[in-house]
């Protein structure tokens, strides 16, 4: 497991200019390499880190070109294709296709056989039982259409903002012989042969606190920030149980145990965002570009660092308190639609620019660092359904914080109620269901609850409420399941 940790450095303007010049050529080369890798992918079905790219023209040396391909381009494209696989899986599972066709499509997706014919039969293993299915031309065509549909909807990585990611061939980390104020020097190769520049590096306490060995990889951004990559060992913790996290309107996270974490997060973000907006308007009146203002850049940097540190702090606290084996979180795509739209524009921009990406990165780090499984759930109607009896009504949620079920009368914090619903949905096996399917199953669960002895006392009250429930499950035989 690798971690890129920012370190202290002191660069002159001349060295920053050289870095920007190298980075410009690095990005142009990355685009050409990416175009060639896509050509390979559509021909062979795979990317190749060690492909021959001597024919590609670039201002950089051959060492740089192969470094770009090996460390920057191919890993990003592989990650993109993995996301395509996940989206393909969601589309198939949420569809109304026959079970056999779903299994064949999932098999083709797992082997990335969207465009190529390699398998004649699909092998499906369920426990100790094995099934083989013939792959028909119609199923291959359907897999191809779904794959092309996803590529059409999603933008491919363009590498316009990629940072320098170098190994010892182009950026060598050396111990200083005479300098006492720095821990290392980075010998960075430039576009001019035999004329490298040396970048001073000073390590801090946080860098030393992360156990692990230096991997030799160096990351340099456009503004001259340098990160050293460490190979960090996986931490072994005794993990058990499940924990659900809901993104709240008043706090950043609410757990199914009743904790409200990050209560000051949104107010602090709003304060920063308002300052930045006010300064931006003043600069606009003075006909000054915001990026030319050091104060504007400084405020944005403080805001992004606050969001990063607060998200990291809260998730680390969750792990320290509960040590869950599984974390259940609402899908971030639905979070944008459901929660962010309720905030002012300034806060909304901040959450989209910094917050969502940071949350996703930190959840990924928890998976890698501790082995915690992270499950994403469609949160549709989770804030309107009662986590006790399952009754679904938008009138249940009285305000941002208050939830009171109109059927069973349960009162609790609205975000805590939503997090408990997320946990229930994982247990019901409806994690990847679409909005309509989630609504239908939620209503079905409520009707099942009414048929149990525990909720027998609610039959009379539920009789008058059933007519007000969503009409997605309107078939008479379904409604007649209610014993009232």
Backbone torsions as a table, in degrees:
resi	resn	phi	psi	omega
1	UNK	NA	130.2	-175.5
2	UNK	-112.0	142.2	178.0
3	UNK	-130.9	130.3	175.7
4	UNK	-94.8	117.1	-175.7
5	UNK	-115.2	125.9	180.0
6	UNK	-71.1	138.0	-179.2
7	UNK	-122.4	168.9	-178.4
8	UNK	-81.6	139.6	177.6
9	UNK	-152.1	157.2	-178.7
10	UNK	-133.6	98.8	-174.8
11	UNK	-106.8	142.7	174.2
12	UNK	-78.4	164.3	179.6
13	UNK	-63.8	-33.9	179.4
14	UNK	-64.1	-43.7	179.6
15	UNK	-66.8	-37.3	176.7
16	UNK	-63.1	-38.9	179.0
17	UNK	-64.7	-39.9	177.7
18	UNK	-63.8	-42.4	178.7
19	UNK	-61.2	-44.1	179.8
20	UNK	-63.5	-37.7	179.0
21	UNK	-64.8	-45.3	178.2
22	UNK	-64.5	-40.9	-177.5
23	UNK	-64.6	-37.2	177.7
24	UNK	-59.5	-46.9	178.3
25	UNK	-68.0	-34.9	178.9
26	UNK	-60.8	-43.9	-178.8
27	UNK	-69.5	-40.0	177.6
28	UNK	-62.8	-42.0	178.5
29	UNK	-64.4	-39.9	179.6
30	UNK	-60.9	-39.0	178.4
31	UNK	-63.1	-43.5	180.0
32	UNK	-66.0	-42.5	179.2
33	UNK	-64.4	-41.3	179.7
34	UNK	-62.3	-41.2	178.4
35	UNK	-61.6	-41.4	179.2
36	UNK	-68.4	-38.4	179.5
37	UNK	-66.6	-37.0	176.7
38	UNK	-64.7	-37.1	177.5
39	UNK	-61.9	-43.3	176.7
40	UNK	-62.3	-40.6	-177.1
41	UNK	-62.3	-45.2	-178.0
42	UNK	-74.1	-18.2	176.7
43	UNK	-87.4	-42.1	-172.3
44	UNK	-113.6	-18.0	-178.8
45	UNK	90.3	10.4	-179.0
46	UNK	-155.6	154.3	172.7
47	UNK	-88.2	157.8	-177.8
48	UNK	-131.7	111.6	-179.6
49	UNK	-65.9	-26.2	-174.8
50	UNK	-109.0	25.2	-179.3
51	UNK	-65.0	149.9	178.4
52	UNK	-76.1	115.5	-178.8
53	UNK	-123.8	28.3	179.6
54	UNK	-64.6	-26.0	-178.2
55	UNK	-75.4	-13.4	-179.3
56	UNK	-78.9	129.3	-179.4
57	UNK	-80.2	137.8	-180.0
58	UNK	-159.5	152.4	174.5
59	UNK	-74.1	-15.6	-176.0
60	UNK	-90.3	163.2	179.4
61	UNK	-72.2	168.7	178.3
62	UNK	-62.5	-35.5	177.5
63	UNK	-59.4	-44.7	179.3
64	UNK	-62.8	-43.9	-176.9
65	UNK	-59.3	-45.3	-178.7
66	UNK	-73.0	-28.1	173.8
67	UNK	-67.0	-42.1	176.9
68	UNK	-58.4	-46.6	-178.0
69	UNK	-65.7	-45.8	-172.1
70	UNK	-73.5	-42.1	-172.1
71	UNK	-102.1	-27.1	-173.1
72	UNK	-105.7	-48.5	-169.3
73	UNK	-82.8	-58.4	-173.0
74	UNK	-62.0	-43.6	177.1
75	UNK	-59.4	-37.4	178.9
76	UNK	-67.7	-42.8	179.5
77	UNK	-66.5	-37.7	176.3
78	UNK	-62.7	-40.7	177.7
79	UNK	-64.2	-40.0	178.4
80	UNK	-61.9	-44.7	-179.7
81	UNK	-66.4	-33.6	175.8
82	UNK	-63.4	-39.2	176.1
83	UNK	-65.8	-36.6	175.8
84	UNK	-62.1	-41.8	177.2
85	UNK	-59.6	-44.2	179.5
86	UNK	-63.4	-40.8	179.5
87	UNK	-67.8	-40.1	177.0
88	UNK	-57.6	-45.3	-179.8
89	UNK	-61.5	-43.0	178.9
90	UNK	-61.5	-44.8	-178.6
91	UNK	-60.6	-44.3	-178.3
92	UNK	-66.8	-45.4	-177.9
93	UNK	-66.9	-31.2	-179.6
94	UNK	-85.7	-2.7	-177.3
95	UNK	-85.2	171.9	178.5
96	UNK	-104.4	25.4	179.9
97	UNK	-68.4	157.9	174.9
98	UNK	-61.3	155.1	-175.5
99	UNK	-60.8	-40.7	-179.2
100	UNK	-62.9	-43.0	-179.3
101	UNK	-66.8	-37.6	176.7
102	UNK	-60.2	-44.4	-177.8
103	UNK	-64.7	-40.4	178.9
104	UNK	-64.8	-44.1	-179.3
105	UNK	-64.3	-40.5	178.0
106	UNK	-66.3	-34.7	176.9
107	UNK	-65.1	-47.1	178.2
108	UNK	-61.4	-38.2	179.8
109	UNK	-66.8	-41.1	-179.3
110	UNK	-63.7	-29.2	179.9
111	UNK	-99.3	5.0	180.0
112	UNK	56.5	38.6	179.4
113	UNK	-98.6	56.5	179.9
114	UNK	-79.9	-34.2	-174.0
115	UNK	-119.4	-10.2	-171.9
116	UNK	-121.6	148.1	179.3
117	UNK	-102.3	109.3	176.4
118	UNK	-121.3	-32.5	-176.1
119	UNK	-111.1	138.0	175.6
120	UNK	-90.4	-29.8	-179.2
121	UNK	-129.8	150.5	177.8
122	UNK	-99.7	128.6	179.9
123	UNK	-101.1	124.9	-179.2
124	UNK	-121.0	119.7	-178.7
125	UNK	-109.3	123.3	178.0
126	UNK	-126.6	95.9	-175.7
127	UNK	69.2	-122.7	178.8
128	UNK	-93.4	-0.8	-177.3
129	UNK	-97.9	133.7	177.5
130	UNK	-116.0	136.6	177.5
131	UNK	-126.0	141.0	174.4
132	UNK	-117.5	132.3	-178.8
133	UNK	-123.1	138.9	173.2
134	UNK	-70.9	135.6	178.6
135	UNK	-94.2	113.1	-177.7
136	UNK	-84.8	158.3	176.0
137	UNK	-58.1	-33.8	179.6
138	UNK	-65.1	-37.7	179.8
139	UNK	-70.6	-37.0	176.2
140	UNK	-65.4	-41.0	179.1
141	UNK	-64.9	-39.0	179.5
142	UNK	-65.9	-41.5	177.3
143	UNK	-61.3	-41.3	178.8
144	UNK	-63.8	-41.5	-179.1
145	UNK	-67.1	-41.6	179.2
146	UNK	-64.0	-43.6	179.8
147	UNK	-60.8	-47.2	-179.4
148	UNK	-68.0	-31.7	176.3
149	UNK	-62.9	-42.7	179.3
150	UNK	-66.3	-44.4	179.2
151	UNK	-62.4	-33.8	-180.0
152	UNK	-70.4	-35.7	-178.3
153	UNK	-79.1	-30.5	-176.1
154	UNK	-101.0	144.4	175.9
155	UNK	-84.9	134.1	176.6
156	UNK	-72.4	152.3	176.7
157	UNK	-56.5	130.6	-176.7
158	UNK	-106.1	-11.3	175.4
159	UNK	61.7	24.3	178.2
160	UNK	-71.6	-27.8	-175.8
161	UNK	-120.5	21.4	-179.1
162	UNK	-68.1	144.1	177.7
163	UNK	-92.4	164.1	174.9
164	UNK	-67.5	122.9	173.9
165	UNK	-123.5	109.2	-168.8
166	UNK	-124.6	149.1	171.0
167	UNK	-105.4	-168.0	-173.9
168	UNK	-67.1	-13.9	178.0
169	UNK	-67.6	-33.9	-176.0
170	UNK	-119.5	-21.3	178.9
171	UNK	-139.2	96.6	-174.2
172	UNK	-96.8	129.5	178.2
173	UNK	-89.3	119.2	-176.0
174	UNK	-123.0	145.8	175.0
175	UNK	-80.6	137.7	-179.1
176	UNK	-72.9	145.4	180.0
177	UNK	-92.2	-36.2	-175.9
178	UNK	-118.1	-36.5	-174.8
179	UNK	-63.8	133.8	-179.0
180	UNK	-103.3	-17.6	-174.5
181	UNK	-89.2	-5.1	-178.4
182	UNK	-128.9	152.2	179.6
183	UNK	-89.1	-35.3	-179.0
184	UNK	-143.9	163.3	166.4
185	UNK	-119.4	141.4	173.1
186	UNK	-103.3	118.5	177.1
187	UNK	-88.7	99.5	-174.7
188	UNK	-97.6	120.9	176.4
189	UNK	-71.1	140.7	-179.8
190	UNK	-111.7	-172.5	-180.0
191	UNK	-74.3	-20.2	178.6
192	UNK	-92.3	123.9	-177.3
193	UNK	-63.8	130.9	177.4
194	UNK	77.4	12.0	179.9
195	UNK	-128.4	68.6	178.0
196	UNK	-75.6	164.6	171.7
197	UNK	-115.9	155.5	-177.6
198	UNK	-113.9	126.0	-177.9
199	UNK	-109.9	123.7	-179.5
200	UNK	-74.8	142.3	-178.0
201	UNK	-130.0	130.0	174.8
202	UNK	-124.5	126.6	-177.6
203	UNK	-88.1	152.2	-178.5
204	UNK	-119.7	179.9	-174.2
205	UNK	-64.4	-39.9	-178.4
206	UNK	-62.2	-38.6	178.9
207	UNK	-62.4	-43.7	-179.7
208	UNK	-69.3	-29.0	-177.8
209	UNK	-70.3	-22.7	178.0
210	UNK	-82.5	106.0	-179.7
211	UNK	-66.1	138.3	179.5
212	UNK	149.6	171.7	-179.0
213	UNK	-106.6	147.8	175.5
214	UNK	-64.9	132.2	-177.4
215	UNK	-87.4	-14.0	-176.3
216	UNK	92.6	-6.9	177.2
217	UNK	-86.3	142.3	-179.2
218	UNK	-130.1	134.2	177.7
219	UNK	-116.0	127.4	-178.9
220	UNK	-127.7	124.6	-179.6
221	UNK	-92.5	174.9	-174.8
222	UNK	-64.0	-33.6	-178.2
223	UNK	-85.7	7.9	176.4
224	UNK	91.2	5.5	177.6
225	UNK	-73.9	136.4	-176.5
226	UNK	-117.2	135.3	176.2
227	UNK	-125.2	134.3	174.2
228	UNK	-100.2	140.7	-176.0
229	UNK	-98.5	124.6	177.7
230	UNK	-109.2	144.3	172.5
231	UNK	-91.7	103.4	-173.4
232	UNK	-96.0	136.2	178.9
233	UNK	-74.9	148.9	177.5
234	UNK	-70.7	131.0	179.6
235	UNK	-82.3	133.7	-178.6
236	UNK	-97.8	115.8	177.6
237	UNK	-125.2	154.2	173.6
238	UNK	-82.1	104.1	-176.8
239	UNK	-103.8	143.0	178.0
240	UNK	-159.3	151.1	173.9
241	UNK	78.6	-176.3	-178.3
242	UNK	-125.4	152.1	176.9
243	UNK	-142.6	132.3	179.5
244	UNK	-106.0	138.5	178.0
245	UNK	-120.3	129.5	175.9
246	UNK	-115.7	135.0	176.8
247	UNK	-76.9	117.6	-174.1
248	UNK	-93.0	172.1	176.8
249	UNK	-92.5	-24.6	-179.9
250	UNK	-107.3	-28.1	177.8
251	UNK	-128.0	162.6	-177.4
252	UNK	-69.2	-46.7	-179.0
253	UNK	-133.2	144.0	169.4
254	UNK	-125.6	134.8	-178.8
255	UNK	-100.3	162.5	177.9
256	UNK	-71.5	-11.1	176.4
257	UNK	-84.1	-7.6	178.3
258	UNK	104.3	3.6	179.4
259	UNK	-79.6	141.6	173.7
260	UNK	-116.0	108.3	-172.4
261	UNK	-108.5	136.2	179.6
262	UNK	77.0	50.1	-176.5
263	UNK	-69.5	-26.8	-178.8
264	UNK	-97.3	4.1	-173.5
265	UNK	-61.9	-53.0	-174.8
266	UNK	-67.9	-36.4	179.3
267	UNK	-66.4	-38.9	178.5
268	UNK	-68.0	-42.5	178.1
269	UNK	-62.6	-41.8	179.1
270	UNK	-63.0	-40.1	178.9
271	UNK	-62.2	-47.3	177.7
272	UNK	-62.3	-46.0	-176.3
273	UNK	-62.4	-39.3	179.3
274	UNK	-66.2	-39.7	177.1
275	UNK	-62.5	-44.0	-179.1
276	UNK	-65.6	-42.2	178.7
277	UNK	-63.6	-42.4	180.0
278	UNK	-63.7	-44.4	178.7
279	UNK	-64.8	-39.3	178.6
280	UNK	-61.5	-40.8	178.6
281	UNK	-66.3	-39.6	178.3
282	UNK	-64.2	-41.7	178.4
283	UNK	-65.2	-36.1	179.1
284	UNK	-65.3	-39.8	178.1
285	UNK	-65.0	-32.5	179.3
286	UNK	-86.3	3.4	-179.8
287	UNK	58.7	41.4	177.0
288	UNK	-113.2	130.9	177.6
289	UNK	-70.1	134.9	-178.2
290	UNK	-54.5	-37.0	-177.7
291	UNK	-69.5	-12.7	176.6
292	UNK	-87.6	-8.0	-178.8
293	UNK	-96.6	120.1	178.9
294	UNK	-67.0	-34.0	179.3
295	UNK	-65.8	-41.1	178.7
296	UNK	-62.3	-45.4	178.8
297	UNK	-64.5	-38.4	-179.3
298	UNK	-65.4	-41.9	178.9
299	UNK	-64.3	-43.0	178.8
300	UNK	-63.2	-39.0	179.0
301	UNK	-64.9	-43.5	178.5
302	UNK	-61.3	-41.4	-179.7
303	UNK	-63.9	-48.3	-178.9
304	UNK	-62.9	-39.1	179.6
305	UNK	-68.1	-35.4	177.6
306	UNK	-64.7	-46.1	-179.8
307	UNK	-60.2	-44.8	-179.0
308	UNK	-62.2	-48.3	-176.2
309	UNK	-68.0	-36.8	-178.0
310	UNK	-70.7	-43.0	177.9
311	UNK	-62.2	-44.1	-179.7
312	UNK	-64.5	-41.7	-178.9
313	UNK	-62.3	-45.8	-175.9
314	UNK	-66.7	-45.1	-179.4
315	UNK	-67.2	-35.3	175.4
316	UNK	-64.9	-36.2	177.8
317	UNK	-66.8	-39.0	176.6
318	UNK	-58.9	-45.0	179.7
319	UNK	-65.2	-42.4	-178.2
320	UNK	-65.7	-36.4	-177.3
321	UNK	-76.2	-46.7	-167.7
322	UNK	-113.1	-24.4	-176.6
323	UNK	45.5	59.1	-176.5
324	UNK	-77.2	145.3	174.3
325	UNK	-78.0	-28.0	178.5
326	UNK	-134.6	135.2	174.5
327	UNK	-110.1	125.1	178.5
328	UNK	-103.3	120.2	-174.9
329	UNK	-130.6	145.0	177.5
330	UNK	-72.2	146.2	-177.9
331	UNK	-59.2	128.5	-175.1
332	UNK	-64.8	-25.2	178.5
333	UNK	-65.9	-38.9	178.8
334	UNK	-76.5	-25.9	176.7
335	UNK	-61.4	-39.1	178.5
336	UNK	-59.3	-45.2	-176.7
337	UNK	-74.6	-39.6	-169.9
338	UNK	-85.3	-45.2	-172.0
339	UNK	-100.1	-47.8	-173.0
340	UNK	-60.9	-35.3	-178.2
341	UNK	-64.6	-14.1	177.9
342	UNK	-86.3	-2.0	-177.4
343	UNK	-101.5	161.8	173.0
344	UNK	-60.4	158.6	-176.2
345	UNK	-58.7	-39.8	-177.8
346	UNK	-61.7	-44.5	179.6
347	UNK	-68.7	-38.5	180.0
348	UNK	-59.5	-43.4	179.6
349	UNK	-61.2	-42.5	-178.7
350	UNK	-63.0	-45.4	-177.5
351	UNK	-65.1	-36.3	179.2
352	UNK	-73.1	-40.3	-176.8
353	UNK	-73.2	-43.2	-173.6
354	UNK	-114.3	-48.5	-165.9
355	UNK	-62.4	-53.1	-173.9
356	UNK	-65.0	-42.5	178.6
357	UNK	-63.5	-39.1	-179.4
358	UNK	-68.7	-39.5	177.7
359	UNK	-62.1	-45.4	-179.3
360	UNK	-63.8	-42.0	179.2
361	UNK	-62.7	-43.6	-177.9
362	UNK	-68.8	-36.7	175.7
363	UNK	-64.6	-38.2	176.3
364	UNK	-64.2	-38.8	178.4
365	UNK	-64.4	-38.4	178.0
366	UNK	-62.4	-38.7	177.8
367	UNK	-62.9	-43.7	-175.8
368	UNK	-76.3	-39.5	-171.8
369	UNK	-80.4	-38.0	-175.8
370	UNK	-115.3	-11.0	-177.4
371	UNK	79.1	21.3	178.7
372	UNK	-78.4	129.9	178.5
373	UNK	-81.1	128.5	179.5
374	UNK	-109.9	121.4	-179.7
375	UNK	-112.8	128.4	178.0
376	UNK	-98.8	135.3	-174.6
377	UNK	-125.1	142.5	173.1
378	UNK	-69.9	118.3	-174.8
379	UNK	-89.2	15.3	-176.0
380	UNK	-54.9	125.5	177.2
381	UNK	66.3	8.9	-179.8
382	UNK	-68.6	-24.2	179.4
383	UNK	-85.1	-10.7	-178.4
384	UNK	-106.0	-15.9	-177.5
385	UNK	-92.6	144.3	179.0
386	UNK	-80.7	128.8	179.8
387	UNK	-75.5	-8.5	179.7
388	UNK	-92.0	-60.0	-176.2
389	UNK	-103.1	-17.9	179.0
390	UNK	92.6	0.5	-178.7
391	UNK	-65.7	134.7	-174.6
392	UNK	-114.8	120.0	179.5
393	UNK	-161.8	133.5	-179.4
394	UNK	-66.7	-18.4	178.0
395	UNK	-76.8	-10.8	177.9
396	UNK	-62.6	-37.2	-178.5
397	UNK	-91.5	106.8	-175.3
398	UNK	-78.1	-35.6	-179.6
399	UNK	-152.3	-169.3	-179.8
400	UNK	-60.2	-36.7	-173.9
401	UNK	-104.0	-27.6	-170.5
402	UNK	-93.2	132.8	172.8
403	UNK	-131.3	127.3	177.0
404	UNK	-139.6	115.9	-177.3
405	UNK	-70.1	131.5	179.7
406	UNK	-75.4	-13.7	-178.3
407	UNK	-96.3	-59.7	-175.6
408	UNK	-97.1	-10.3	177.2
409	UNK	80.4	8.1	-179.5
410	UNK	-63.4	130.9	178.9
411	UNK	-117.4	130.8	175.0
412	UNK	-166.2	174.8	180.0
413	UNK	-65.0	136.4	-173.7
414	UNK	-61.3	-39.5	-178.4
415	UNK	-72.6	-33.6	175.7
416	UNK	-66.2	-41.3	177.1
417	UNK	-60.4	-42.3	179.8
418	UNK	-64.6	-39.8	180.0
419	UNK	-65.5	-35.5	177.4
420	UNK	-68.1	-33.9	176.1
421	UNK	-66.5	-37.4	177.3
422	UNK	-61.2	-42.6	179.9
423	UNK	-64.5	-40.7	178.0
424	UNK	-62.2	-38.0	-177.2
425	UNK	-66.8	-34.0	175.3
426	UNK	-65.9	-41.1	-179.9
427	UNK	-68.6	-28.9	177.9
428	UNK	-80.4	-10.2	-179.2
429	UNK	78.8	26.4	-178.5
430	UNK	-113.7	36.0	-174.7
431	UNK	-65.3	-41.8	-174.2
432	UNK	-103.2	15.4	-178.8
433	UNK	-71.6	153.9	176.0
434	UNK	-76.9	-179.4	-175.5
435	UNK	-64.2	-47.5	-177.1
436	UNK	-65.7	-42.5	179.6
437	UNK	-65.0	-39.5	178.9
438	UNK	-63.0	-40.9	179.1
439	UNK	-64.8	-43.4	-179.1
440	UNK	-63.0	-44.5	-178.8
441	UNK	-66.9	-37.1	178.7
442	UNK	-60.9	-43.1	178.2
443	UNK	-66.0	-41.0	178.6
444	UNK	-60.2	-42.0	-179.7
445	UNK	-64.3	-38.4	177.7
446	UNK	-62.7	-43.1	179.9
447	UNK	-66.7	-34.8	175.6
448	UNK	-65.0	-41.2	178.3
449	UNK	-60.9	-39.3	-179.4
450	UNK	-65.6	-25.9	-179.1
451	UNK	-82.0	-6.7	-180.0
452	UNK	-88.3	160.2	-178.0
453	UNK	-65.9	-31.0	-175.9
454	UNK	-61.9	-37.9	-175.5
455	UNK	-103.8	20.6	-178.1
456	UNK	-61.0	-32.2	-178.3
457	UNK	-69.3	-12.6	-178.0
458	UNK	-93.7	-3.4	-173.7
459	UNK	-57.8	-45.7	-178.2
460	UNK	-63.4	-41.2	-179.2
461	UNK	-70.7	-37.5	-177.6
462	UNK	-69.4	-24.7	-178.7
463	UNK	-56.6	-41.9	-178.3
464	UNK	-81.9	-14.4	-177.4
465	UNK	-94.6	-20.9	-175.2
466	UNK	-59.6	-36.3	-178.2
467	UNK	-64.9	-23.8	-178.4
468	UNK	-90.1	-2.1	-179.9
469	UNK	-76.1	161.0	-178.5
470	UNK	-54.7	145.7	-173.0
471	UNK	-89.9	14.6	-179.5
472	UNK	-69.5	-27.1	177.5
473	UNK	-112.6	80.7	-170.3
474	UNK	-110.7	4.2	-179.3
475	UNK	-68.1	135.9	-177.0
476	UNK	-54.7	-41.3	-176.4
477	UNK	-65.6	-29.4	179.5
478	UNK	-73.3	-45.7	-179.6
479	UNK	-66.6	-29.9	-178.2
480	UNK	-73.9	-4.3	175.9
481	UNK	-66.9	-23.9	-179.9
482	UNK	-66.0	126.7	-176.1
483	UNK	-73.1	-6.3	-177.4
484	UNK	-86.1	NA	NA
